Structure formats: C-alpha cells, structure tokens
Amino acid sequence: MKYTLALVLDFVPDGDRSMEAFILGLSEKMLSDGWSLVHVYTGEPGPIFHQRLSEMNIPYIVAPKSLNLLNASRLGVKLKKYSPNTMLTAFFSAFDPAMWQLRRSSGVKHWIVSDHSGGAVGT
C-alpha cells in the first residue's frame, strides 16, 4: 500500500531558513521511505525552494492565507486528487473549524497536528 502525506503549512517557504531545511529534509526522508507527498503553503514558494520541490517531484498547492469553511472545502477537493491518507498541519489551530472541514473534504484518515498557534497558556 502506498501512503501519501499532505503537508499543510500556514507558511511561505521563500528563504534558506531552518524551517525550509526541515521541510526539505523531512520530504527527502519520507520519499526514501516510499511515501508520496503533496505540499500546501499559504503563498508561492520562493524560486530556490520551488526548484528543490521540482527536483523531488513534489507537487504543491497555494492555499488562501485565511481559510474559512468554503476555502477549506475547495482546498480539500484539490488535495483529494492526490489521495492523501495522512495530513500534517502546522501553524494552524487544531480547533479551527476550517481545519476539520479540510480533513473531511480531502478524505484523509489520519491527521497530525503541530499547532504553534493555539493561543495563550491557561493559568
């Protein structure tokens, strides 16, 4: 069985920073382990990052900066074409209804959340 990960980030990879290096390293490892990938960013990747994705044959989708339920549904339909069974989101809140809508409309079974935007810590 082939596994496909949809990496969905509220991030625009347009430099040579640690996050870009992490994304590319993770992608290389997952590809070598037999995964297929599709990336989603909230802006067009910069030329160097775009070239690296092309070299690894990783498609990407540019999502709207702010996802509402309608945009999430539309994005999910685009993602569904890649048949992802796992979605990893980062920099989006796990409590955002749009993220739940994206999960439903994309058809993913597993959702990994790396929520760096969850708000203030309770006291």
C-alpha positions in Angstrom: 0.0 0.0 0.0 1.3 3.4 -0.9 1.0 6.2 1.6 0.5 9.8 0.8 1.1 12.7 3.1 -0.4 16.1 2.6 1.8 18.6 4.4 -0.3 21.7 5.1 1.5 24.7 6.4 0.5 28.3 7.2 3.9 29.2 5.9 5.6 30.5 2.8 9.0 28.8 2.1 10.8 31.7 0.4 14.3 31.6 2.1 17.1 29.4 3.3 16.0 29.2 7.0 15.7 26.3 9.4 12.0 25.7 8.6 12.8 25.3 4.9 15.7 23.0 5.7 13.4 20.9 8.0 10.7 20.6 5.3 13.1 19.5 2.7 14.9 17.0 5.0 11.6 15.5 6.1 10.4 15.3 2.5 13.6 13.6 1.4 13.4 11.0 4.2 9.7 10.3 3.5 10.3 9.9 -0.2 13.2 7.5 0.5 10.8 5.5 2.8 8.3 5.1 -0.1 5.8 7.9 0.7 4.2 10.2 -1.8 3.9 13.8 -0.9 1.9 16.9 -1.7 2.6 20.2 0.0 0.3 23.1 0.7 1.5 26.6 1.5 -0.2 29.9 2.1 1.9 31.6 -0.5 4.0 30.8 -3.5 7.3 29.2 -2.6 10.5 31.2 -3.4 12.5 30.1 -6.5 15.1 28.0 -4.7 12.5 26.1 -2.7 10.3 25.7 -5.8 13.3 24.2 -7.6 14.0 21.7 -4.8 10.4 20.6 -4.8 10.5 20.2 -8.6 13.7 18.1 -8.3 12.0 15.8 -5.8 8.8 15.7 -8.0 6.7 17.0 -5.1 3.6 18.9 -6.2 2.3 21.8 -4.1 -0.8 23.9 -3.8 -1.0 27.5 -2.8 -3.9 27.9 -0.3 -5.6 31.1 0.7 -3.9 32.9 3.6 -7.0 32.7 5.7 -9.0 29.5 5.4 -12.7 29.7 6.0 -15.1 26.7 5.6 -15.7 27.3 1.9 -12.0 27.8 1.1 -11.2 24.7 3.2 -13.7 22.7 1.2 -12.3 23.8 -2.1 -8.7 23.1 -0.9 -9.8 19.6 0.2 -11.2 18.9 -3.2 -7.8 19.8 -4.7 -6.0 17.7 -2.2 -8.3 14.7 -2.7 -6.9 14.3 -6.2 -3.6 13.2 -4.7 -5.4 10.6 -2.5 -3.7 11.6 0.8 -4.4 9.2 3.7 -2.4 11.4 6.2 -2.4 15.1 6.7 0.1 17.0 8.8 -0.8 20.6 9.6 1.5 23.2 11.2 0.8 26.7 12.3 -2.9 26.2 12.1 -5.0 25.7 15.2 -6.5 22.2 15.8 -9.6 23.9 17.0 -10.2 25.8 13.7 -13.4 24.5 12.1 -11.8 25.1 8.7 -9.1 22.5 9.5 -11.8 19.9 10.3 -13.6 20.8 7.1 -10.3 20.4 5.2 -9.8 16.9 6.7 -13.3 15.9 5.8 -13.2 17.2 2.2 -9.8 15.8 1.5 -10.7 12.3 2.6 -7.6 11.9 4.9 -7.9 9.2 7.6 -5.1 10.4 9.8 -4.4 14.0 10.9 -1.2 15.0 12.7 -1.4 18.5 14.3 1.6 20.6 15.1 -0.2 23.6 16.5 2.1 26.5 17.0 -0.9 28.9 17.1 -3.1 27.6 19.9 -3.2 30.9 21.8 -2.2 31.8 25.4 -1.4 29.2 28.0 -4.1 29.0 30.7 -3.4 29.8 34.3 
